[in-house]
């Protein structure tokens, strides 16, 4: 997707075997608009070189295996209605200085969210309801609002 494939739109992606992967390689832009993604394997969005993007999953992102987002230095937004996995959820936005993300519900065995040095009030982060075994929020350089209405976990750090 590094040469002109930065825009992707679909109603529903469903796999009965194999992973769902968006690999942006050296690409700088990621614009994804999908109603739902359902896989019996893993979901990965790799974009270590991203600078701009807008990722929208209007309904559910569901995977039996892990769900992993590596957003590089992406400016823009990640909006997901529901994340559901039997394994781990990782959202790495540690290099992103202007990334807003909003996830309504997150259900996973473990979740790690890494936030970058955001300091713009328009780029706040939100996960409304979190239901996990362990939840880690890493944001030592993050300087903006983070909201969660409910966190249900046996371990939080």
GILINQUI-V865139 format. One record per pair of residues at least 12 apart in sequence whose C-alpha atoms are under 6 Angstrom apart, sorted by the first residue. I is the first residue (numbers start at 1). J is the second residue. If there is no record, write none. Layout:
I&J + I&J
This chain:
1&24 + 2&24 + 2&25 + 2&26 + 2&27 + 6&29 + 6&30 + 6&31 + 7&31 + 8&32 + 9&32 + 9&33 + 9&34 + 10&34 + 11&34 + 11&35 + 12&35 + 12&36 + 12&37 + 13&37 + 14&37 + 14&38 + 14&39 + 15&39 + 16&40 + 18&41 + 19&41 + 19&42 + 19&43 + 20&43 + 21&43 + 21&44 + 21&45 + 22&45 + 23&45 + 23&46 + 24&47 + 26&49 + 28&49 + 28&50 + 28&51 + 29&50 + 29&52 + 29&53 + 30&53 + 31&53 + 31&54 + 31&55 + 32&55 + 33&56 + 34&57 + 35&57 + 35&58 + 35&59 + 36&59 + 36&60 + 36&61 + 37&61 + 38&62 + 38&63 + 39&63 + 40&63 + 40&64 + 41&63 + 41&64 + 41&65 + 42&63 + 42&65 + 42&66 + 42&67 + 43&67 + 44&67 + 44&68 + 44&69 + 45&69 + 46&70 + 47&70 + 47&71 + 47&72 + 48&71 + 48&72 + 49&72 + 50&72 + 50&73 + 50&74 + 51&73 + 51&74 + 51&75 + 52&74 + 52&75 + 52&76 + 53&76 + 54&76 + 54&77 + 54&78 + 55&78 + 56&78 + 56&79 + 56&80 + 57&80 + 58&80 + 58&81 + 59&81 + 60&82 + 60&83 + 61&83 + 62&83 + 62&84 + 62&85 + 63&85 + 64&85 + 64&86 + 65&87 + 66&87 + 66&88 + 66&89 + 67&89 + 68&89 + 68&90 + 69&91 + 69&92 + 70&92 + 71&93 + 72&95 + 73&95 + 73&96 + 74&96 + 75&98 + 75&99 + 76&99 + 77&99 + 77&100 + 77&101 + 78&101 + 79&101 + 79&102 + 79&103 + 80&103 + 81&103 + 81&104 + 82&104 + 82&105 + 83&106 + 84&107 + 85&108 + 86&108 + 86&109 + 87&108 + 87&109 + 88&108 + 88&109 + 88&110 + 88&111 + 89&111 + 90&111 + 90&112 + 90&113 + 91&113 + 92&114 + 93&114 + 93&115 + 93&116 + 94&114 + 94&115 + 94&116 + 95&116 + 96&116 + 97&116 + 97&117 + 97&118 + 98&118 + 99&123 + 100&123 + 100&124 + 100&125 + 101&125 + 102&126 + 102&127 + 103&127 + 104&127 + 104&128 + 105&128 + 105&129 + 106&130 + 107&131 + 107&132 + 108&132 + 109&132 + 109&133 + 110&132 + 110&133 + 110&134 + 110&135 + 111&135 + 112&136 + 112&137 + 113&137 + 114&138 + 114&139 + 115&139 + 116&142 + 117&141 + 117&142 + 118&142 + 118&143 + 119&143 + 119&144 + 124&144 + 124&145 + 125&146 + 126&146 + 126&147 + 126&148 + 127&148 + 128&148 + 128&149 + 129&149 + 129&150 + 130&151 + 130&152 + 131&152 + 132&153 + 133&153 + 133&154 + 134&153 + 134&154 + 134&155 + 134&156 + 135&156 + 136&156 + 136&157
